[in-house]
Amino acid sequence: MTPVELSVFLLGLAVIVITAFWVAAPLFAGGDRLEAEIPDDPRARWERQKRQALTAIKEAELDYQTGKLSDDDLQVLRARLEAQALEAIAALEQEPKA
């Protein structure tokens, strides 16, 4: 192997190793960083619950339209998700705005 081939090989290997560490870095960060991003604010929690429930309802409707959910499954799922959304909306109406 000539010195040029060896240096190209080592450069390529270095790029692969650096890229692998960069991609895998969030896996090694742990849950501390994730928990730090979630606020303890109850209002933010209720907003997130409402948003997630409404998004899940839209996804369930789409799944029903594409034939992935039956009528009964849609009704059960929609009732549960609507209850979650209504719970969050009621909590948001009771809490004072920050």
N, C-alpha and C positions, 0 to 999 in steps of 0.2 A: 504494500500500500504506500503510495507516494505521500509526501507531506501535505500536499494540497488536498488529496482525498481524505486524509486523516483529519485535517482541520475542518473540512466541510462536514464530515461525519460528526465530529465533536460539536460543531456549531448547531447542527440539526438536533442532536441529542439534547443539548442545552435548551434549545427552544421547546422541545417536547416536555422536558422536565419542568421548566418554568411555567408553561401553559397548564400542565397537570396540577401543579401546586396552586395556581391562580384559580382554576376551576373548582378544586376541592377545598379551598380555604373556608367557604361558608359552612362546610360540614364539620370542620374542626372548631368553629367559633362557639358552638354549644348553645344551650338554651338561654343563657344569661342575656345575650344580645337580643334574642327574640322577645324575652320577657320585658326588657327595657323599652322596646318599641310599643308595647301594649300599655296604654295609659290606664291608671286606676280610676279615672273619672267615670262615675256611674252613667253619666249622660252619654259619654262616648261608647260605653258598652251597650246601652240601649239603642243608640243610633246604628251600631254595627249589627246588632241582632235584627233590627227592622230591615236594614239593607240586605242582609243575608237571606232573611225569610222571603222578602219580595223577589229577590233574584232567583231563589229556589223555586218559587211558584211559577215564574216565567219559564224556567228550565223544565219543570214538570209539564207545563202546558205544551211546550215544544216536543217533549218526549211522547206525550199523548198523541199529538198530531202526526208524529212520525211512526206511531204504532208500537212504541216501546212500552207504553203503559196501558193497562185496561181501564175501563170506566171506573170500576170499583177501586183500583189502585190510585187513580187520580183523585177520586173523592176523599179517600182516607188521607193521602199525602197532602192534598190541598187544605183539608180541615186542620191538620196538625200545623202546617206552615202558617195558615191564617191566624191560628190561635197565638203562635209565637209573635207574629207581626203585630197583632192587636195588643198583646201584653206589652210589647215594647212601646207602641204608640201611647198606650194609657200611662205608662211610666214616664214617658217624655212629657206628656201633658201635665203631670203632677209636679215634676221637678222644675225648679226655677232655672231660667237660662243664665248661663255664666257670662 
